[in-house]
Amino acid sequence: MSLALLWLGACILLAYTVEAITGFGSIVIALSLAALVLPLDQVMPILVPLNIVMTGYLSWRLRRQVHWPLLGRLILPLMLLGTALGYGLRPWLGDQLVRMLFGALVVWFAGRSLWAMRHQVQAVSRLRWQTRLWIGLAGVTHGLFASGGPLLVYGLTGVALDKARFRATLILVWFSLNSALTLAFAADGSLLPALPTVALYLPLLPLGILLGEWAHQRVDENRFRQLVLVLLLVAGAALLWPR
């Protein structure tokens, strides 16, 4: 196994460990670190199918907590449309620009999260058109680099939904969108060569969750979250640097 694939395995293990501790999106973490040494179009057909394994299981387990009206009437239609647009834009933008756009998204997400934690920013409700705009843009970023979470959570700021239902609804969003992306990767021919690597990394998912659950009671979650955000900030800044 090459050093690059070993690095990708380490990124996947770290990402799912962090998600088990803090609730962070595993793809954003794994992709931002892996993209430092591997092309995005090589990494995404590996990370996206891995994610649907986890989100598929969680979606079934949490299906009774999903807020179906929010999912079906607002989030999913706009996200699917945006994802299709983002996926279609990728060949036109080129690998270098997509990589730099992803770096900008990671820097924005990490920087904003650190600032909000430091200043204890309270959620503010948005106008309906603003919410729809941010959800659509989240779909575009998901189509470009399977990372719609930062903009979607930002767009849904202030939505009146308890934490458990919000989490269950978002998990089903990622399962749905990543299933669609996996079908797109199958159609464009990038999925089949990636499947042996996907199978190789599958055991890292439960291992990361076990490590995260073990560490959850032993680390200060806020401090750890800050550390991860700083790591993402540095990684995002490195992705902005032209190769």
Secondary structure, DSSP 4 states (H G I P E B T S, - for coil): --HHHHHHHHHHHHHHHHHHHH---HHHHHHHHHTTTS-HHHHHHHHHHHHHHHHHHHHHHTGGG--HHIIIIIIHHHHHHHHHHHHHHHHHH-HHHHHHHHHHHHHHHHHHHHHHHHHTPPP----HHHHHHHHHHHHHHHHHHS--HHHHHHHTTT----HHHHHHHHHHHHHHHHHHHHHHHHHHT-HHHHHHHHHHHTTHHHHHHHHHHHHHTTS-HHHHHHHHHHHHHHHHHHHHS--
